[in-house]
């Protein structure tokens, strides 16, 4: 499911660049493929909800956001800073704060169950 979500986003991002370059045919093809990936994601997500319930899925998402994404952004930001890439460090620190907010929202959502 995560790979489908990532592919969906990458394909859409690439399509945007092809649109900016004026290659609308390739952009449309990439958007169509992105929509296929989104369909796969939605089917898998629905199956997870069917078997785990929405609370199980949200709990898993909250745990992942809390443990993995926040720490990964922070770790990579620290590495970027150590290598002298202050711009990358600043971007990733901002992303880490946003991820923290996502985790907080998911943790509040899971309390609704």
C-alpha positions as CSV (number, residue, x, y, z in Angstrom):
1,X,0.0,0.0,0.0
2,X,2.8,2.4,0.9
3,X,4.6,1.7,-2.4
4,X,1.3,2.4,-4.3
5,X,1.0,5.8,-2.5
6,X,4.6,6.6,-3.2
7,X,4.2,5.7,-6.9
8,X,1.1,7.7,-7.2
9,X,2.8,10.8,-5.8
10,X,6.0,10.3,-7.9
11,X,4.0,9.8,-11.1
12,X,1.9,12.9,-10.4
13,X,5.0,15.0,-9.6
14,X,6.7,13.8,-12.8
15,X,3.6,14.6,-14.8
16,X,3.7,18.1,-13.5
17,X,7.3,18.6,-14.8
18,X,6.3,17.2,-18.2
19,X,3.4,19.6,-18.3
20,X,5.8,22.5,-17.5
21,X,8.0,21.3,-20.4
22,X,5.0,21.3,-22.7
23,X,4.9,17.5,-23.2
24,X,1.2,17.1,-22.4
25,X,1.0,13.6,-23.9
26,X,3.6,12.2,-21.5
27,X,2.0,14.1,-18.6
28,X,-1.4,12.6,-19.3
29,X,0.1,9.1,-19.6
30,X,1.9,9.6,-16.2
31,X,-1.3,10.9,-14.6
32,X,-3.3,7.9,-15.9
33,X,-0.7,5.6,-14.4
34,X,-0.8,7.6,-11.1
35,X,-4.5,7.0,-11.0
36,X,-4.0,3.3,-11.4
37,X,-1.6,3.4,-8.4
38,X,-4.2,5.3,-6.4
39,X,-6.8,2.7,-7.3
40,X,-4.5,0.0,-6.0
41,X,-3.9,2.0,-2.8
42,X,-7.6,2.5,-2.2
43,X,-8.4,-1.2,-2.7
44,X,-5.7,-2.3,-0.3
45,X,-6.7,0.4,2.2
46,X,-10.4,-0.8,2.0
47,X,-9.2,-4.3,2.6
48,X,-7.2,-3.3,5.7
49,X,-10.2,-1.4,7.1
50,X,-12.4,-4.5,6.4
51,X,-10.1,-6.8,8.4
52,X,-8.6,-4.4,11.0
53,X,-11.3,-1.8,11.2
54,X,-10.7,1.9,10.8
55,X,-9.4,2.1,14.3
56,X,-6.7,-0.5,13.6
57,X,-5.6,1.2,10.5
58,X,-5.5,4.6,12.2
59,X,-3.6,3.2,15.1
60,X,-1.0,1.7,12.7
61,X,-0.7,5.0,10.9
62,X,-0.3,6.9,14.2
63,X,2.4,4.6,15.3
64,X,4.2,4.8,12.0
65,X,4.1,8.6,11.9
66,X,5.2,8.9,15.5
67,X,8.1,6.4,15.4
68,X,9.3,6.4,11.9
69,X,8.7,9.5,9.9
70,X,9.5,12.1,12.6
71,X,12.7,10.4,13.6
72,X,13.8,9.7,10.0
73,X,13.4,13.4,8.9
74,X,15.3,14.5,12.0
75,X,18.1,12.0,11.4
76,X,18.5,12.9,7.8
77,X,18.3,16.6,8.6
78,X,21.1,16.2,11.2
79,X,23.2,14.3,8.6
80,X,22.6,17.1,6.0
81,X,23.6,19.7,8.5
82,X,26.8,17.8,9.3
83,X,27.6,17.8,5.6
84,X,27.1,21.5,5.4
85,X,23.7,21.5,3.6
86,X,21.9,24.0,5.8
87,X,19.1,24.5,3.2
88,X,18.3,20.7,3.2
89,X,18.5,20.6,7.0
90,X,16.0,23.5,7.3
91,X,13.6,21.9,4.8
92,X,13.7,18.5,6.6
93,X,13.3,20.1,10.0
94,X,10.2,21.9,8.8
95,X,9.0,18.6,7.3
96,X,9.6,16.9,10.7
97,X,7.5,19.4,12.5
98,X,4.7,18.8,9.9
99,X,5.0,15.1,10.4
100,X,4.8,15.6,14.1
101,X,1.5,17.5,13.6
102,X,0.2,14.6,11.4
103,X,1.1,12.1,14.2
104,X,-0.6,14.3,16.8
105,X,-3.8,14.4,14.6
106,X,-3.8,10.7,14.1
107,X,-3.3,10.1,17.8
108,X,-6.3,12.3,18.5
109,X,-8.3,10.5,15.8
110,X,-7.6,7.1,17.3
111,X,-8.9,8.3,20.7
112,X,-12.3,8.7,19.0
113,X,-12.7,4.9,19.0
